[in-house]
Amino acid sequence: MTSHKARTGGQILADQLKIHGADLAFCVPGESYLPVLDALYEHRNSIRLITCRHESGAANMAEAYGKLTGRPGICLVTRGPGATNASIGVHTAFQDSTPMILFIGQVGSDFVEREAFQEIDYRRMFGQMAKWVAQIDRADRIPEFIARAYQVATSGRMGPVVLALPEDMLSATATVADARAWQHVETSPGEQALARLSSLLSNAKRPFVIAGGSGWHTDACADLQHFAETQKIPIGCAFRFQDLFDNAHPNYAGDVGIGINPKLAARIKAADLVIALGPRLGEMTTSGYTLLDPAGATQSAQTLVHIHAGAEELGRVYQADLMINATMAAMAKVLAAFSRVTQAGVEENVKSANADYQFWQAQKTTPGTVQMWDVMQHLESVLPANAIVTNGAGNYATWVHRFHRYRGFRTQLAPTSGAMGYGVPAAVAAKAVHPNRVVVAFAGDGCFLMTGQELATAVQYQLNIIFIVVNNNMYGTIRMHQEREFPGHVYGTALVNPDFAAYARAFGANGEVVERTAEFAPAFERAMKAGKPALIEIRIDPEAISPNTTLQAIREAAEKV
């Protein structure tokens, strides 16, 4: 569509969003961008607008949309406080390499640089955590800026873009042609690099693949599975990218992140070939830069191949033996076409890696009347394979990541940034995008209270999510570290919580409390049949801090040091 009639800046912007395929946007309204809201009213049948209760919720929903679809999640907030509240979603999109566009209302151009009401220089504010930050000062340049935003957010290492919208620009009129719809750009590996990779595979006795990062889709994940089956290679998934490979597949070895299976960590360290397919090799995935050998410092026998969509990531921390700049879809397609080149006998490595994973999932008994292992086993038995499970950050997530088996692409939404409060808004986005799929949001008590107000959003839009709040009356992860570093000095980590079930009912959702293991299964069944959002509060013993230890054990061990 090309338009040559005079339109306001708000109308031009809304038209561009439609052209680029936006079908859903998240916002907290503000007077600074009312012309955009008015223009979106004209597109209300093609672009759904979900109004949130807090900008952090809106931004996290947009980020989750980007994860789910591979297209930029759209978030609109007002200036100053709105922008600062939304920054957590931008930070998550940055660290998780998620395509996202944040639009921020801005003071009029006649007020700029006066520290007007709620004025912030967004180039300075978001400079480190966005791929591109700009301000659109002319209405006739909106098509150019929006087209560029889509391309920047989705190309190379995906990530967030921030665009500031001065009030007077949105009200101004201009006659300008619309831009063309954005295009997804794939980067393919070169023949020389592929020949080298094939040679490394053929010489390896203990190869291992770590899959992660963004730019995947269902077909790419299927290609990865075919490659693993053909080459007889074990697959591990990087921190919070467990849904890239079927966790029930015999080639699956487990997740490579926080609380990694010690046997899996040892296996990666002992591997003579590690192929990092897509992940940014950061602190979480590398266990504090210990799993792999940075810069070849120890001249280990571990050969590293790093494949990433962003050329700037290659050689950033790890000087890999082979670096390939390629998108995941293109790379996985090529790998799937490889004939068998690995040595006879490597399949034994696959069998032992999967056996270690199976053992890691064995029953764990913890203090208290609720056994989270049993809770997870029940969920495994009743959740459909395409159920979407979300979570934020906290020790409660250990139970989810360790014992839940993600069966397909984008059945997991979790922040590699470690952002508390992510799970609730991510679930709202997931249910909005996939209304016919079961969506379960896990949160700790501290995690839930950061974004729990988005229950109102779920109720308003009839998004029947099941929220599971694991309540131990503290910031559990911080308390665990506190006991390890400062045993017995409990300060600043205790919480006094509301009745979460009553809280949910106040919003119009279902609410129940579980205090014994046997109570969970019937509560979950009622939640599934509720016909509206439902919350289950699980009250667990504070000593049940993780599947492997207790607070008392951590304290006692620290006191002996």
Rosetta blueprint (number, residue, H / E / L):
1 M L
2 T L
3 S L
4 H L
5 K L
6 A E
7 R E
8 T E
9 G H
10 G H
11 Q H
12 I H
13 L H
14 A H
15 D H
16 Q H
17 L H
18 K H
19 I H
20 H L
21 G L
22 A L
23 D L
24 L E
25 A E
26 F E
27 C E
28 V L
29 P L
30 G L
31 E H
32 S H
33 Y H
34 L H
35 P H
36 V H
37 L H
38 D H
39 A H
40 L H
41 Y H
42 E L
43 H L
44 R L
45 N L
46 S L
47 I L
48 R E
49 L E
50 I E
51 T E
52 C L
53 R L
54 H L
55 E H
56 S H
57 G H
58 A H
59 A H
60 N H
61 M H
62 A H
63 E H
64 A H
65 Y H
66 G H
67 K H
68 L H
69 T H
70 G L
71 R L
72 P L
73 G E
74 I E
75 C E
76 L E
77 V E
78 T L
79 R L
80 G L
81 P H
82 G H
83 A H
84 T H
85 N H
86 A H
87 S H
88 I H
89 G H
90 V H
91 H H
92 T H
93 A H
94 F H
95 Q H
96 D H
97 S L
98 T L
99 P L
100 M E
101 I E
102 L E
103 F E
104 I E
105 G E
106 Q E
107 V L
108 G L
109 S L
110 D L
111 F L
112 V L
113 E L
114 R L
115 E L
116 A L
117 F L
118 Q L
119 E L
120 I L
121 D L
122 Y H
123 R H
124 R H
125 M H
126 F L
127 G L
128 Q L
129 M L
130 A L
131 K L
132 W E
133 V E
134 A E
135 Q E
136 I L
137 D L
138 R L
139 A H
140 D H
141 R H
142 I H
143 P H
144 E H
145 F H
146 I H
147 A H
148 R H
149 A H
150 Y H
151 Q H
152 V H
153 A H
154 T H
155 S L
156 G L
157 R L
158 M L
159 G L
160 P E
161 V E
162 V E
163 L E
164 A E
165 L E
166 P E
167 E H
168 D H
169 M H
170 L H
171 S H
172 A L
173 T E
174 A E
175 T E
176 V L
177 A L
178 D L
179 A L
180 R L
181 A L
182 W L
183 Q L
184 H L
185 V L
186 E L
187 T L
188 S L
189 P L
190 G L
191 E H
192 Q H
193 A H
194 L H
195 A H
196 R H
197 L H
198 S H
199 S H
200 L H
201 L H
202 S H
203 N H
204 A L
205 K L
206 R L
207 P E
208 F E
209 V E
210 I E
211 A E
212 G L
213 G L
214 S L
215 G L
216 W L
217 H L
218 T H
219 D H
220 A H
221 C H
222 A H
223 D H
224 L H
225 Q H
226 H H
227 F H
228 A H
229 E H
230 T H
231 Q H
232 K L
233 I L
234 P L
235 I E
236 G E
237 C E
238 A E
239 F L
240 R L
241 F L
242 Q H
243 D H
244 L H
245 F L
246 D L
247 N L
248 A L
249 H L
250 P L
251 N L
252 Y E
253 A E
254 G E
255 D E
256 V E
257 G L
258 I L
259 G L
260 I L
261 N L
262 P H
263 K H
264 L H
265 A H
266 A H
267 R H
268 I H
269 K H
270 A H
271 A L
272 D L
273 L E
274 V E
275 I E
276 A E
277 L E
278 G L
279 P L
280 R L
281 L L
282 G L
283 E L
284 M L
285 T L
286 T L
287 S L
288 G L
289 Y L
290 T L
291 L L
292 L L
293 D L
294 P H
295 A H
296 G H
297 A L
298 T L
299 Q L
300 S L
301 A L
302 Q L
303 T E
304 L E
305 V E
306 H E
307 I E
308 H E
309 A L
310 G L
311 A H
312 E H
313 E H
314 L L
315 G L
316 R L
317 V L
318 Y L
319 Q L
320 A L
321 D L
322 L E
323 M E
324 I E
325 N E
326 A L
327 T L
328 M H
329 A H
330 A H
331 M H
332 A H
333 K H
334 V H
335 L H
336 A H
337 A L
338 F L
339 S L
340 R L
341 V L
342 T L
343 Q L
344 A L
345 G L
346 V L
347 E H
348 E H
349 N H
350 V H
351 K H
352 S H
353 A H
354 N H
355 A H
356 D H
357 Y H
358 Q H
359 F H
360 W H
361 Q L
362 A L
363 Q L
364 K L
365 T L
366 T L
367 P L
368 G L
369 T L
370 V L
371 Q L
372 M H
373 W H
374 D H
375 V H
376 M H
377 Q H
378 H H
379 L H
380 E H
381 S H
382 V H
383 L L
384 P L
385 A L
386 N L
387 A L
388 I E
389 V E
390 T E
391 N E
392 G L
393 A L
394 G L
395 N L
396 Y H
397 A H
398 T H
399 W H
400 V H
401 H H
402 R H
403 F H
404 H L
405 R L
406 Y L
407 R L
408 G L
409 F L
410 R L
411 T L
412 Q E
413 L E
414 A L
415 P L
416 T L
417 S L
418 G L
419 A L
420 M L
421 G L
422 Y L
423 G H
424 V H
425 P H
426 A H
427 A H
428 V H
429 A H
430 A H
431 K H
432 A H
433 V H
434 H L
435 P L
436 N L
437 R L
438 V L
439 V E
440 V E
441 A E
442 F E
443 A E
444 G E
445 D H
446 G H
447 C H
448 F H
449 L H
450 M H
451 T H
452 G H
453 Q H
454 E H
455 L H
456 A H
457 T H
458 A H
459 V H
460 Q H
461 Y L
462 Q L
463 L L
464 N L
465 I L
466 I E
467 F E
468 I E
469 V E
470 V E
471 N E
472 N L
473 N L
474 M E
475 Y L
476 G H
477 T H
478 I H
479 R H
480 M H
481 H H
482 Q H
483 E H
484 R H
485 E H
486 F L
487 P L
488 G L
489 H L
490 V L
491 Y L
492 G L
493 T L
494 A E
495 L L
496 V L
497 N L
498 P L
499 D L
500 F H
501 A H
502 A H
503 Y H
504 A H
505 R H
506 A H
507 F H
508 G L
509 A L
510 N E
511 G E
512 E E
513 V E
514 V E
515 E L
516 R L
517 T H
518 A H
519 E H
520 F H
521 A H
522 P H
523 A H
524 F H
525 E H
526 R H
527 A H
528 M H
529 K L
530 A L
531 G L
532 K L
533 P L
534 A E
535 L E
536 I E
537 E E
538 I E
539 R E
540 I L
541 D L
542 P L
543 E L
544 A L
545 I L
546 S L
547 P L
548 N L
549 T L
550 T L
551 L H
552 Q H
553 A H
554 I H
555 R H
556 E H
557 A H
558 A H
559 E H
560 K H
561 V L
